[in-house]
């Protein structure tokens, strides 16, 4: 069982190696795996899916598949990976977790 735990949209900074590549409009949802009987979250079973205004056909396609950082409007940093389909993103991994805010 999964539960929608957050939806975000706004304008933020797309970053690689602490360098801002450019500002992007982002939109994503975060889903958390839950234990059906108790409703408690399952650690490590979180999924982020969404998109950026990033078009690989016009922009640097060498960013596809690499873990990048998306700095959100509220100041949080999220590890993402560009999947290559019209700016689609998935959760990326930075060290032990994807979200650098918690």
Backbone torsions as a table, in degrees:
resi	resn	phi	psi	omega
1	UNK	NA	137.6	176.6
2	UNK	-123.6	152.7	-178.9
3	UNK	-130.2	134.1	173.9
4	UNK	-69.8	121.2	-177.6
5	UNK	-111.0	-17.7	179.7
6	UNK	-163.5	143.7	169.6
7	UNK	-128.4	132.9	-177.7
8	UNK	-131.6	145.2	170.2
9	UNK	-152.8	152.8	179.6
10	UNK	160.0	-162.5	178.6
11	UNK	-117.1	128.8	-178.9
12	UNK	-143.8	-175.7	-178.8
13	UNK	-101.1	127.3	172.2
14	UNK	-89.6	124.4	-172.2
15	UNK	-127.6	150.0	173.1
16	UNK	-137.6	125.5	-178.8
17	UNK	53.0	46.7	178.5
18	UNK	63.5	12.2	176.9
19	UNK	-108.2	130.2	177.9
20	UNK	-73.1	124.1	176.9
21	UNK	-82.3	-50.6	174.9
22	UNK	-176.2	168.4	174.7
23	UNK	-80.6	143.8	-179.5
24	UNK	-137.9	152.2	168.9
25	UNK	-88.4	130.5	-178.6
26	UNK	-122.8	156.2	176.5
27	UNK	-153.5	121.5	178.7
28	UNK	-152.9	163.2	177.2
29	UNK	-124.9	146.6	177.8
30	UNK	-118.6	127.5	179.3
31	UNK	-115.8	138.7	-179.1
32	UNK	-114.7	130.5	173.5
33	UNK	-69.1	136.4	-176.5
34	UNK	-126.3	147.7	173.9
35	UNK	-76.4	119.9	-174.7
36	UNK	-56.5	-43.1	-175.9
37	UNK	-69.5	-41.7	-174.4
38	UNK	-102.6	-21.4	-176.3
39	UNK	78.2	8.7	178.9
40	UNK	-79.9	148.1	178.8
41	UNK	-69.1	147.1	175.5
42	UNK	-95.8	114.1	-179.1
43	UNK	-56.2	136.3	177.2
44	UNK	82.5	-3.5	178.5
45	UNK	-107.6	69.8	178.0
46	UNK	-124.5	138.0	-178.1
47	UNK	-127.2	132.4	175.8
48	UNK	-114.8	128.3	175.0
49	UNK	-137.3	146.4	179.3
50	UNK	170.8	-154.5	-178.0
51	UNK	-153.9	162.0	174.9
52	UNK	-123.2	163.0	171.9
53	UNK	-83.0	68.8	-177.8
54	UNK	-129.6	120.9	-177.9
55	UNK	-113.7	105.3	-176.8
56	UNK	-56.6	-28.6	-179.5
57	UNK	-67.2	-27.2	-178.3
58	UNK	-106.2	-17.7	-172.8
59	UNK	-119.5	-174.9	-174.4
60	UNK	-66.0	99.4	-178.7
61	UNK	-69.8	-13.8	-179.9
62	UNK	-70.4	-6.7	176.9
63	UNK	-83.6	-16.1	-177.6
64	UNK	-66.5	131.4	178.5
65	UNK	88.5	-8.2	179.6
66	UNK	-98.0	147.2	176.8
67	UNK	-74.3	123.2	178.7
68	UNK	-119.3	172.2	175.9
69	UNK	-115.7	134.8	174.0
70	UNK	-111.4	116.2	177.0
71	UNK	-90.6	117.2	-177.0
72	UNK	-79.1	164.7	179.1
73	UNK	-56.9	-33.0	-177.3
74	UNK	-84.8	4.5	175.6
75	UNK	97.5	-13.3	178.1
76	UNK	-70.1	155.8	177.1
77	UNK	-117.1	133.8	-178.9
78	UNK	-127.3	132.4	175.0
79	UNK	-78.0	126.2	-179.4
80	UNK	-133.4	163.1	172.2
81	UNK	-129.1	129.3	173.4
82	UNK	-75.8	125.9	-178.1
83	UNK	-90.7	-13.2	173.1
84	UNK	102.0	-12.9	-178.4
85	UNK	-96.3	94.5	176.0
86	UNK	55.3	36.1	178.7
87	UNK	85.8	12.1	179.5
88	UNK	-63.8	142.0	178.7
89	UNK	-125.9	155.9	172.7
90	UNK	-135.6	167.2	179.7
91	UNK	-64.9	134.6	175.8
92	UNK	-106.8	170.1	-178.9
93	UNK	-120.0	126.4	172.7
94	UNK	-116.2	102.3	178.5
95	UNK	66.0	-119.9	-174.6
96	UNK	-87.5	-12.3	-178.0
97	UNK	-155.5	169.2	-176.4
98	UNK	-90.2	-38.4	-175.9
99	UNK	-92.6	123.6	-178.8
100	UNK	-85.6	3.5	-177.5
101	UNK	-92.1	-14.0	-176.8
102	UNK	-141.8	NA	NA
